[in-house]
Amino acid sequence: MYYVMSVYDVARKYFVLTSLTVAPFTLLLDAPFGRFTPKNQSSIFLVDGIKSWIVMELVAPTSFLCSILTSSTRPPIRSAQSFIASLYLLHYLNRALLSPLRTPSRSKSHIVVPLAGITFNIINGFLLGSYIASPTARSYLTNALARPSFLVGIALWALGAAGNIWHDEILLNIRRKARSKGKARDDASTEHYAIPHGGLYALVSYPNYLCEWIEWAGFALAASPPPLSSLSSAPVSIFEALRTALKTPAASFAPLLTPPYVFLLNEVVLMLPRAIRGHRWYRTRFGVAYPPERRAVIPFLV
């Protein structure tokens, strides 16, 4: 048990610090998949976009379930813990299987993309599964239905999940219509792209990202108390914060920052730069035809 908790604490600490360190660089570099797939499609480092996506995303529920089922404190089936776990599994049922299998086609990915995704999903699944099966989660989720934050969190999760699927479907319909008209690709390497319309696309270029953040914010709110004390006591300077974090023992690192909030934090800091770069790509690609009022991912702000 001590060994497992040590791994858990180290993984939680460096999972956060690695994401915060990597995020600024993703503002400068395009992840080599999707619209940014490498032009040289004959490279041995490129893999099938749909198959690699499925493999990469299936790792998340696998790691998650292994952590729960091998835990000495795994929750009973009829419990709030298991209900929270089912929300995570439902998300990945869609993300890992239903969504890619509905996708008409997908650009090739550089092998570094699925490898990075697999690494992320192994660690994230382990942390979330370990937390959900822990006595801490069991104690917090006792009489969960009597807690307003639990009910609000579940509602936000459902709203975010529905919005994520809806806006992804808008993108898939663009590709389906293009394929039916014989325009599946714009060139030899990239899929056909057009300006998406409908829903929150009226306000932002990446409403699917925004809805996913809402989904995981709701999940975190339902599963764990907000880490307000950890956030309020953080140093003002980012460099001071990193220096302090590196010196802090893993077991003492942001003790109130539980895995559900770690996941939400990592999602935002890693996806926000991608949304900003993708938004710039849309503006460059479509010029004056692209709606000028749209922001990248947060309505009216970013």
C-alpha positions as CSV (number, residue, x, y, z in Angstrom):
1,M,0.0,0.0,0.0
2,Y,2.8,2.4,0.9
3,Y,4.5,1.7,-2.5
4,V,1.3,2.4,-4.4
5,M,0.7,5.7,-2.5
6,S,4.3,6.7,-3.3
7,V,3.8,6.1,-7.0
8,Y,0.4,7.9,-6.8
9,D,1.9,11.0,-5.2
10,V,4.9,11.2,-7.5
11,A,2.7,10.7,-10.6
12,R,0.2,13.3,-9.4
13,K,3.0,15.9,-8.8
14,Y,4.9,15.4,-12.0
15,F,1.8,15.0,-14.1
16,V,0.8,18.5,-13.2
17,L,4.3,20.0,-13.5
18,T,5.0,18.3,-16.9
19,S,1.8,19.7,-18.4
20,L,2.5,23.2,-17.1
21,T,6.0,23.0,-18.5
22,V,5.0,21.6,-21.9
23,A,2.0,23.9,-22.5
24,P,3.9,27.1,-23.4
25,F,5.9,25.2,-26.1
26,T,2.6,24.0,-27.7
27,L,1.8,27.6,-28.4
28,L,4.8,27.6,-30.8
29,L,4.6,24.1,-32.3
30,D,1.8,22.4,-34.1
31,A,1.0,18.8,-33.0
32,P,1.6,16.7,-36.2
33,F,-1.9,15.3,-36.7
34,G,-5.2,16.4,-38.2
35,R,-4.9,19.6,-40.1
36,F,-1.2,19.8,-39.1
37,T,-0.3,16.3,-40.4
38,P,3.2,16.3,-42.0
39,K,3.2,17.0,-45.8
40,N,5.5,14.0,-46.4
41,Q,2.9,11.3,-46.2
42,S,5.4,8.5,-47.1
43,S,7.3,8.9,-43.8
44,I,7.7,5.7,-41.8
45,F,6.8,7.6,-38.7
46,L,3.2,8.3,-39.9
47,V,0.4,6.0,-38.7
48,D,-3.3,5.5,-39.6
49,G,-5.3,8.3,-38.0
50,I,-8.3,6.4,-37.0
51,K,-6.6,3.2,-35.8
52,S,-4.0,5.0,-33.8
53,W,-6.7,7.2,-32.2
54,I,-8.6,4.1,-31.1
55,V,-5.6,2.4,-29.6
56,M,-4.5,5.6,-27.9
57,E,-7.9,6.4,-26.3
58,L,-8.7,2.8,-25.3
59,V,-5.6,3.0,-23.0
60,A,-7.5,5.5,-20.8
61,P,-10.4,3.3,-19.6
62,T,-8.1,0.3,-19.5
63,S,-5.7,2.0,-17.1
64,F,-8.6,3.5,-15.1
65,L,-10.4,0.1,-14.7
66,C,-7.1,-1.7,-13.7
67,S,-6.5,0.8,-11.0
68,I,-10.0,0.4,-9.6
69,L,-10.3,-3.4,-9.9
70,T,-6.8,-4.1,-8.4
71,S,-7.4,-1.7,-5.5
72,S,-7.9,-3.3,-2.0
73,T,-10.5,-0.6,-1.4
74,R,-12.4,-0.9,-4.7
75,P,-16.0,0.4,-4.4
76,P,-19.1,-1.7,-4.6
77,I,-21.1,-1.6,-7.8
78,R,-24.0,0.2,-6.2
79,S,-22.2,3.3,-4.9
80,A,-21.6,6.9,-5.8
81,Q,-18.0,6.0,-6.6
82,S,-19.0,3.5,-9.2
83,F,-21.5,6.0,-10.6
84,I,-18.7,8.6,-11.0
85,A,-16.5,5.9,-12.6
86,S,-19.3,5.1,-15.1
87,L,-19.3,8.7,-16.3
88,Y,-15.6,8.5,-17.2
89,L,-16.2,5.2,-19.0
90,L,-19.2,6.5,-20.9
91,H,-17.0,9.4,-22.1
92,Y,-14.3,7.1,-23.4
93,L,-16.9,4.7,-24.9
94,N,-17.7,7.6,-27.2
95,R,-14.2,9.0,-27.5
96,A,-12.4,5.8,-28.1
97,L,-14.9,3.8,-30.2
98,L,-18.2,5.4,-31.2
99,S,-16.7,8.7,-32.5
100,P,-13.8,7.3,-34.5
101,L,-15.9,4.6,-36.0
102,R,-18.4,7.2,-37.2
103,T,-15.5,9.2,-38.7
104,P,-15.5,8.9,-42.5
105,S,-11.7,9.5,-42.6
106,R,-8.9,11.0,-40.6
107,S,-5.4,12.3,-41.6
108,K,-2.4,10.3,-40.7
109,S,-0.7,11.1,-37.4
110,H,3.0,11.2,-36.6
111,I,3.8,8.4,-34.2
112,V,4.8,10.9,-31.5
113,V,1.1,11.9,-31.1
114,P,-0.4,8.5,-30.1
115,L,2.7,7.7,-28.0
116,A,2.3,11.0,-26.1
117,G,-1.5,10.3,-25.8
118,I,-0.9,6.8,-24.5
119,T,1.5,8.1,-21.9
120,F,-1.0,10.7,-20.8
121,N,-3.8,8.2,-20.6
122,I,-1.9,5.7,-18.6
123,I,-1.0,8.2,-16.0
124,N,-4.4,9.9,-15.9
125,G,-6.3,6.7,-15.8
126,F,-4.1,5.4,-13.0
127,L,-4.6,8.6,-10.9
128,L,-8.3,8.8,-11.5
129,G,-8.9,5.1,-10.8
130,S,-6.8,5.2,-7.7
131,Y,-8.7,8.3,-6.4
132,I,-12.1,6.9,-7.2
133,A,-11.3,3.6,-5.3
134,S,-9.7,5.5,-2.3
135,P,-11.2,5.9,1.2
136,T,-10.9,9.6,0.6
137,A,-13.4,9.4,-2.3
138,R,-15.6,7.0,-0.4
139,S,-15.8,9.4,2.5
140,Y,-16.5,12.4,0.4
141,L,-19.1,10.7,-1.8
142,T,-21.1,9.3,1.2
143,N,-24.6,10.7,0.9
144,A,-23.6,12.4,-2.3
145,L,-27.2,13.0,-3.4
146,A,-27.7,15.3,-0.5
147,R,-24.8,17.5,-1.7
148,P,-25.8,20.3,-4.2
149,S,-22.3,20.3,-5.7
150,F,-22.7,16.6,-6.6
151,L,-26.0,17.3,-8.5
152,V,-24.7,20.4,-10.2
153,G,-21.5,18.5,-11.2
154,I,-23.5,15.7,-12.8
155,A,-25.7,18.2,-14.7
156,L,-22.6,20.0,-15.9
157,W,-21.0,16.7,-17.0
158,A,-24.1,15.8,-19.0
159,L,-24.3,19.2,-20.6
160,G,-20.7,19.2,-21.5
161,A,-20.8,15.6,-22.8
162,A,-23.8,16.4,-25.0
163,G,-22.2,19.6,-26.3
164,N,-19.0,17.8,-27.1
165,I,-20.7,15.1,-29.1
166,W,-23.0,17.6,-30.9
167,H,-20.2,19.9,-32.0
168,D,-18.0,17.0,-33.0
169,E,-20.9,15.8,-35.1
170,I,-21.0,19.1,-36.9
171,L,-17.4,18.6,-38.0
172,L,-18.0,15.0,-39.0
173,N,-21.0,16.1,-41.2
174,I,-18.7,18.5,-43.0
175,R,-16.4,15.6,-43.9
176,R,-19.3,13.3,-44.8
177,K,-20.8,15.9,-47.2
178,A,-17.4,16.4,-48.7
179,R,-16.9,12.7,-49.3
180,S,-20.4,12.4,-50.9
181,K,-19.4,15.1,-53.3
182,G,-16.0,13.6,-54.0
183,K,-14.1,16.3,-52.0
184,A,-12.8,14.1,-49.2
185,R,-9.4,15.7,-49.3
186,D,-8.1,19.2,-50.0
187,D,-4.7,17.8,-51.1
188,A,-2.7,14.6,-50.9
189,S,-2.2,14.8,-47.1
190,T,-5.0,16.7,-45.4
191,E,-8.8,16.2,-45.1
192,H,-11.3,18.5,-46.5
193,Y,-12.0,21.5,-44.3
194,A,-14.8,24.1,-44.3
195,I,-16.1,26.7,-41.9
196,P,-18.3,25.0,-39.3
197,H,-21.6,26.5,-38.4
198,G,-24.2,25.8,-35.7
199,G,-24.3,25.8,-31.9
200,L,-21.5,27.5,-30.2
201,Y,-19.5,27.7,-33.5
202,A,-21.3,31.1,-33.7
203,L,-19.0,32.2,-30.9
204,V,-15.8,30.1,-30.9
205,S,-13.8,28.0,-33.3
206,Y,-13.4,25.1,-30.8
207,P,-16.7,24.6,-28.9
208,N,-16.0,20.9,-28.7
209,Y,-13.0,21.8,-26.5
210,L,-15.0,24.2,-24.4
211,C,-17.8,21.6,-23.9
212,E,-15.2,19.0,-22.9
213,W,-13.8,21.4,-20.2
214,I,-17.4,21.9,-18.9
215,E,-17.8,18.1,-18.9
216,W,-14.7,17.5,-16.8
217,A,-15.3,20.5,-14.6
218,G,-18.7,18.9,-13.7
219,F,-17.0,15.5,-13.2
220,A,-14.5,17.1,-10.8
221,L,-17.1,19.0,-8.9
222,A,-19.2,15.9,-8.4
223,A,-16.2,13.7,-7.5
224,S,-14.1,15.9,-5.2
225,P,-14.1,19.1,-3.2
226,P,-12.6,22.1,-5.1
227,P,-8.9,22.7,-4.3
228,L,-9.5,26.3,-3.2
229,S,-6.9,26.4,-0.4
230,S,-4.2,25.0,-2.7
231,L,-4.9,27.6,-5.3
232,S,-5.2,30.5,-2.9
233,S,-1.8,29.7,-1.3
234,A,0.1,29.5,-4.5
235,P,3.0,31.9,-5.0
236,V,2.4,34.9,-7.3
237,S,5.4,34.4,-9.5
238,I,5.2,31.4,-11.9
239,F,9.0,30.8,-11.5
240,E,8.6,30.9,-7.7
241,A,5.7,28.5,-8.0
242,L,7.7,26.0,-10.1
243,R,10.7,26.3,-7.8
244,T,8.6,25.7,-4.7
245,A,6.8,22.8,-6.4
246,L,10.0,21.0,-7.4
247,K,11.3,21.3,-3.8
248,T,8.0,20.1,-2.2
249,P,7.9,16.3,-1.4
250,A,5.4,14.5,-3.6
251,A,3.2,13.6,-0.7
252,S,2.9,17.2,0.3
253,F,2.4,18.7,-3.2
254,A,-0.9,20.6,-3.5
255,P,-2.6,18.1,-1.2
256,L,-6.1,19.3,-2.1
257,L,-5.5,19.0,-5.8
258,T,-7.1,15.6,-6.4
259,P,-6.9,13.7,-9.7
260,P,-10.3,15.0,-11.1
261,Y,-9.0,18.5,-10.8
262,V,-5.5,17.5,-12.0
263,F,-7.2,16.1,-15.1
264,L,-9.3,19.3,-15.6
265,L,-6.2,21.5,-15.2
266,N,-4.1,19.4,-17.6
267,E,-7.0,19.4,-20.2
268,V,-7.2,23.2,-20.1
269,V,-3.5,24.0,-20.2
270,L,-2.7,21.5,-23.0
271,M,-5.8,22.1,-25.2
272,L,-5.9,25.9,-24.9
273,P,-2.7,26.4,-27.0
274,R,-4.0,23.9,-29.6
275,A,-7.3,25.9,-29.8
276,I,-5.4,29.2,-30.3
277,R,-3.2,27.8,-33.0
278,G,-6.1,26.1,-34.7
279,H,-8.1,29.3,-34.6
280,R,-5.2,31.1,-36.3
281,W,-5.1,28.4,-38.9
282,Y,-8.9,28.9,-39.6
283,R,-8.3,32.6,-40.1
284,T,-5.4,32.1,-42.4
285,R,-7.1,29.4,-44.4
286,F,-10.4,31.2,-44.9
287,G,-9.4,34.9,-44.7
288,V,-12.2,37.4,-44.7
289,A,-14.8,34.6,-45.1
290,Y,-14.1,33.5,-41.6
291,P,-16.5,35.1,-39.0
292,P,-14.5,37.9,-37.4
293,E,-16.5,37.8,-34.2
294,R,-15.4,34.2,-33.3
295,R,-12.9,33.6,-30.6
296,A,-10.7,30.5,-30.3
297,V,-12.4,28.7,-27.4
298,I,-13.8,31.0,-24.7
299,P,-16.7,33.2,-25.9
300,F,-15.8,36.9,-26.1
301,L,-12.4,36.4,-24.5
302,V,-9.9,34.0,-26.0
